[in-house]
Amino acid sequence: MSDFQQTKSMINHGTTTVGIVYTDGVVLAADTRAIAGGYYIAHKAVKKIQKIADHLGVTIAGGVADAQTVVDTLRYYANIFKLEKKKPIPVKSTAQLASNIFFSARFYPYMADVIVGGVDDDGGAIYNIDLFGSLTKDSFHSTGSGSPVAFGILEAEFKDNLTADEAISIATRAINAAISRNAGTGDGFDIVVITKDRYRILSKEEKGAALKNVSDIPI
């Protein structure tokens, strides 16, 4: 295994996160299990979706401390941008900033992989940024060890012009599939729906409704 593959494997286990663009916004979802030392379950209620601004969020896969450093930096610059420009920071600019942060640390990389998702004047968008700063824009994406399973659901069910409810349902199915089939993913899940002026975390009741036609998992 090459040095790159070894490094990549260190951030690619113990998590599943999903991002989906729908007609009016973005849905972000993630499981809540934290893994340490192989597949030891270190925590069962980790928040892997972090708010950057009312129109913008980030999912985290990999080292929590490294990812939190990146999230804190993105929040700082998002606030500075809004103070100086009197408007929210564009999603693409935030993703490019995240890419720059990861790239600048490429020789001692942050052991994390993130999805930046949000809504601005150009509509909803999600971007994946890996530990070396590679930047990819997608209509849907998944990170973490459960991502191959999640991608199976996303590829099969994604379509253009999804409604919020449809996007929530697909994200729920993708996370549930990963929980069922990946040892590093589990315990529960969180879902966030982002529109241009609102960042909304789904309640336990709303997640329960989304699971109506999906095999039971803790919420």
Phi, psi and omega in degrees: 000132181289165177301321179297314181296321178297316180295316180299320182295334181292334180255356187256028173224150174089019183201151163222123174234153184221142172229135181224134173269131173237182190306315186252004183178211185223142172246130174243140180217152179200152172283179186239011182272134174251132183247143175218144175058059183092250178233032172288129181278105183276329181201149184249001184220050180277137178269104183264002174246122184242135178280131174260317178203179182297339183248013195208135177217169182223136170261150186240129167231135180111207183294124184296317182297315179297314181297321181295326176299316179294315179300315180299321179294318179296319177299316181301310183289329175297318178293318179298316179301315182294322178294319184278320186262349181061030176204160182293150178292137178296151180298316181299321180295320178295317179296319179294323176298315177300318177301316180297320180297312180295318182295321181295338180255020190296334180281335172228071196292148167293128184275072184207161178218124188235155168246123174262123181225141179182185185226133176220201183296340179268002181098191180282148179203148171231146180227138173257134176233123181266184188293343177260004175093004177299132187243125181226128175264134182220164169276335174208154179201160176218147177231163176098177186293334178273002185296325177300323177290314180299320180298328177301317177290314183298315181297322184283327191249344181291143173211164178291152175061041174295149169276169178299316181297322178294318180295320177298316180298316180295316179299319179297315179296320181295314179294318180298319179297319179294320178298322182288333191237358182234122186295335182273359181244135178169193175078306179191188179208156175238147176226135177237136175247124183242128170243185187298331183229017181211135175246110188238124176269125181294139178285170176301321180294319180293320177294323177298319178296322179294333181273003187308319182251022180238148178306143184299132167222156182299146177233000000 
